[in-house]
Amino acid sequence: MLVAVPILLAPLAGFFLGVAFAWMARVELEREDAPVVATRPFNVVVGFAGLVYGPITGYFMAFHGDWTYAYTVAWRHVPSAVDLALVLLAGASVLFGMAASTHAARARRLVVLAWLAVAPAVAFAILLALGARRLAVSATYAQYHGGFGVQPTTASALGRGVLFMGVVLVLGVAWTVRAIQQGPRRDDGAGGRPSDASL
C-alpha cells in the first residue's frame, strides 16, 4: 500500500522551497556569474536548510519516529544511521532544489521553473492524500497496528509539535526570503564606511 511517509515527503517539500528561493533570488543570481554554491543567496539558503528545515525534520524523527515513518515500520527497528541519512537528505533537498533551478532562474525560464516546482508539489499532494488517515493519528507502531491507544493528532503532543514546527517553518521561510531580497551590503561611501576620496 502506497502511503505518505513524512520523512520521504520532506525532500519533496524541501526541493519545492529550493526552487522558490532560486526564483526569489533571480535578480542577484543574474548579476553573478559564479557557480551557485559561491553566491550569497545560496549561502543564505544553506543557513535555512541547516538551522531550520533539517532540525524540524530531525525533531519529528527523534520524538515521533513511528509517525514519521507513517507506521509502515517500527521506528525502534530502524538503524540510527538510516534516520540520520534521511534527515540529512531532507535538509539537502532545499539546496538541491535551488541548485537545479538556478540556471532557469538566471535565464527567467518560467516554464522550466514551473515544472521544477509543480512536479514535487503534485507528488507531495498525492502522497499526502493517500496517507492522510495514518498521519491524522498519533500512536506507536504497536498501538496503530493493534488498534489501541490511538489518538487524533490534534489532541496529542504530536499535534502541538506540528503546530509549533509549522510556525518555526513559516518564520524561517520569511527570514530567508527577506535575507535573499535584501541583496548584498556594500561599503561604497553611500551608507556605510566613507570612501577614500572623501577623507
N, C-alpha and C positions, 0 to 999 in steps of 0.2 A: 504494500500500500504506500503510495506516494504522499508524504505529509511535509508540512513546513517545519523544518528543524531550525530554530532561531540562530544557532551557531553557523548554519550554512546560508541563512537569509542575510546575515550581517555583511558578508562580502558583496552581495548584490546591492544592498543599500549603500555600502561604502563606495563602490565603483560609481554609482549614480552621483553621489556627493562630489567625488573627484571630478567628474565631467562638469558638474555645475560650477565648481570652483574655477576650473580652467576657463569657462566662458566668462565668469566674472572678472578674471584676471587678463582677459584678452588684450586690453589696451597696453598694459605693461609688457605682456609677453610679445606683442608685436614690435615693441621698441628694442627688445633684447634678442640678439642672435645666438646667445649662449645656449647650451643644452638645458633642457627644462630643469634638471636637478641642480643647476647652478643659479637658478633665478630666485629672486626674493619671494614671489608668490608660492613657489613650490616649498620653500623652507617654512613659510607660514603654515602651509597645509601639513607639513611634517609635524609641526607642533600640535595641530589639531588631532592628527592621527595618533600621535604618541601620548598626548596628555588628556585627550577627551575620548575619542572613538575606541581606541584599544582598551583603555581601562573600563569603559562601560561594558564592553563585551566580556572582559575578564571578570567583572563583578557578577554577572549572571552565571558565568561558568563556575565561579567559586562558591556562590551561595544558593544557586538554583540549578544545579547541574542536570538533574533529571529532566526538568522543564526545558532547559537549553537544548537537550537532545530530543525534545518532544516525546519523551517516554519510549523512544524506539530502542534504546539500550539502557542498561543500568549504569548510571554515571560512575559509580564506585568501581566498576569493572573496566573503565576506560583508562588506559595509561595516561599519566600526567603529561607525558611528552606530546601525546596527541592533543590534549586540551591546549597546551601551550602553542603548538603549531597552528591550531585553528584560530586561537585568539590573535596570534601574530598575522595570520592571513587576513583576518578581518581588518586589522589596523592598516596593513599594507594595501588593502584593496582601494582605499581612498587615494593613495599615491599612484597605484596602477591606473585608476580612472583618470587622474589628471595627466599622467604621462601619455596615456593612449590618446587623449583628446587635445593635447597642446597644439599639435600641428594644425588640426582643423580649426582650433580657436584662433590661432595666429592668422590663418587664411580666411577666417569668418565663414567657414563652410557649414552653414546651419543644418543642412540635410544630414551631413556626416555626424555632427554633434547630436542631432535629434535621434539618430539611430543608436548612437552610443549611450544615450540617456534612456531612451524608451525601452530598449531590449532588456536591460536588467530590471527596470521598473515593472514591466509587464510580467517577467518571470517571478519577481517578488510578489506581486499581487496575486498571481495564480496559485503559487505555493502557499501563500498566507491563507487564501480562501480554502484550499484543500485541508489545511491543518488547523483551521480556526477552532474546532471543537477541542482539540488537545491543548491548544495554547490558552484556552479560556478557563482552564482549571489549574490549581496548584496542588501538587502531591509528590510523593516519591514514586519511583518506578514500581515498587511493590504495591503501593496504595492504588495507583492508577490501574494496574492490571488485576488487582484483587478486588477492586470496587469498594474500597473502604477509605475513610479519612480524606476524601477528595473535597477540596474547597473551591468555590469560584475564585478566579484570580483577583477580582475586585475586592474580595473580603479577606485577603491574605497579605502576608508580608511581601510576597511576590508582587502583588498589585501596587503596594506602596513603593516598592523598588522600581517598577516600571514607570510609575508617575514621576518619581524623583529623577531617575536617569533620563526620562524624556525631557524634563526641564533642563537638566545639565546639557543634553544634546542640543536643544534649541539655542541655549545661551552660547554654547561652543561654536555652533554654526554662525550665529550672529557676530560673535567676536572675530571669527575667521574671515567672514565677508567684509567686515569693517576694516580689518587689517590689510586685506588684499586691495581694497579700493582706495585706501589712503595713499598708496603709492610710496615710492622711496623718499626718504628725507634727504635734503640737500643742504649743505653749508655753502651757499653761493653769495652770502652777503645780504640776501633779501630778508631773511627772517632768523638767521642763526648767527654764527660767528662772523664778524666783519671781515670783508675781503682785504687782501694786502694793499690794494690800491687806495683804500680809504684810510690807511694808517699814516 
